[in-house]
Amino acid sequence: MPQLDEEQSKQMEKELKRTESIIDSMTREERIDHRILNANRRRRIARGSGTNVAEVNKLIKQYTEMRQMMRQLGELRNVWRQRSERKNDAADGRHAGHGRISRNGWRRR
């Protein structure tokens, strides 16, 4: 990871504080479920955090995109896990839950 210069570090710190102030301006229910954020709630959050509604919307969009990406990553991990289990089962001589297959091709249970 590349080192950040002082200006970049200050910019990131400023962005982090802005994000923190937006989240702190939300109620517990809004933090739990972002889908309840209608226009009035977003406007209140923006006023409470000292930002504008566009920045609140940007943060909510980032959150939803990251959540979707993490969900897809989890699904991909499950697919890989299932594939590796199948490979391990095949290496052990098991075949689709039907017991072991002997050398001559007959199934033993």
Wavefront OBJ file of the C-alpha trace (Angstrom):
o trace
v 0.000 0.000 0.000
v 1.524 3.340 -0.990
v 2.359 5.904 1.650
v 0.092 8.934 1.818
v 1.521 12.399 1.863
v 0.349 14.879 4.478
v -2.231 16.519 2.219
v -3.836 13.191 1.307
v -3.840 12.171 4.937
v -5.618 15.397 5.946
v -8.169 14.919 3.153
v -8.906 11.350 4.270
v -9.231 12.470 7.885
v -11.669 15.211 6.834
v -13.750 12.723 4.846
v -13.777 10.290 7.760
v -14.987 12.991 10.161
v -17.733 13.961 7.703
v -18.851 10.342 7.449
v -18.773 9.976 11.219
v -20.861 13.119 11.708
v -23.473 11.866 9.211
v -23.720 8.511 10.963
v -23.871 10.186 14.381
v -26.803 12.298 13.156
v -28.843 9.167 12.400
v -31.176 7.527 14.870
v -30.537 3.963 15.934
v -33.336 2.717 13.650
v -31.854 4.571 10.683
v -28.443 3.038 11.309
v -29.989 -0.427 11.526
v -32.126 -0.105 8.377
v -31.130 2.486 5.784
v -34.267 1.782 3.752
v -36.382 3.912 6.102
v -34.454 7.042 5.084
v -36.964 9.182 3.232
v -36.356 12.760 2.039
v -37.307 14.350 5.378
v -35.006 12.078 7.348
v -32.136 12.688 4.936
v -32.651 16.434 5.215
v -32.626 16.215 9.045
v -29.450 14.109 8.991
v -27.769 16.616 6.658
v -28.692 19.548 8.900
v -27.549 17.676 12.019
v -24.215 16.734 10.502
v -23.451 20.083 8.884
v -23.464 18.600 5.400
v -25.925 18.635 2.530
v -28.405 16.014 1.371
v -26.212 15.067 -1.589
v -23.412 13.990 0.765
v -25.848 11.938 2.846
v -27.126 10.287 -0.342
v -23.543 9.611 -1.453
v -22.764 7.872 1.839
v -25.930 5.759 1.663
v -25.095 4.778 -1.926
v -21.540 3.790 -0.922
v -22.960 1.709 1.890
v -25.480 -0.119 -0.303
v -22.888 -0.835 -2.990
v -20.397 -2.162 -0.432
v -23.084 -4.288 1.183
v -24.030 -5.784 -2.176
v -20.368 -6.453 -3.010
v -19.818 -8.212 0.322
v -22.925 -10.323 -0.217
v -21.668 -11.367 -3.662
v -18.251 -12.152 -2.220
v -19.885 -14.365 0.407
v -21.863 -16.204 -2.263
v -18.697 -16.721 -4.295
v -16.911 -18.058 -1.217
v -19.750 -20.549 -0.673
v -19.468 -21.744 -4.284
v -15.722 -22.257 -3.892
v -16.249 -24.100 -0.620
v -18.760 -26.443 -2.259
v -16.378 -27.114 -5.148
v -13.503 -27.915 -2.809
v -15.760 -30.254 -0.818
v -16.677 -32.061 -4.038
v -13.003 -32.384 -4.955
v -12.209 -33.760 -1.505
v -15.101 -36.207 -1.745
v -13.902 -37.371 -5.158
v -10.358 -37.782 -3.858
v -11.664 -39.848 -0.943
v -13.572 -42.108 -3.316
v -17.028 -40.909 -2.313
v -19.498 -40.225 -5.055
v -22.581 -38.037 -4.525
v -23.478 -39.560 -1.187
v -23.688 -43.137 -2.486
v -20.891 -44.623 -0.438
v -17.433 -45.609 -1.586
v -16.648 -46.937 -5.033
v -14.418 -49.989 -5.058
v -11.566 -50.530 -7.493
v -13.733 -52.617 -9.783
v -16.368 -49.863 -10.031
v -18.999 -51.360 -7.705
v -20.321 -49.295 -4.853
v -19.722 -50.450 -1.329
v -21.881 -49.154 1.484
l 1 2 3 4 5 6 7 8 9 10 11 12 13 14 15 16 17 18 19 20 21 22 23 24 25 26 27 28 29 30 31 32 33 34 35 36 37 38 39 40 41 42 43 44 45 46 47 48 49 50 51 52 53 54 55 56 57 58 59 60 61 62 63 64 65 66 67 68 69 70 71 72 73 74 75 76 77 78 79 80 81 82 83 84 85 86 87 88 89 90 91 92 93 94 95 96 97 98 99 100 101 102 103 104 105 106 107 108 109
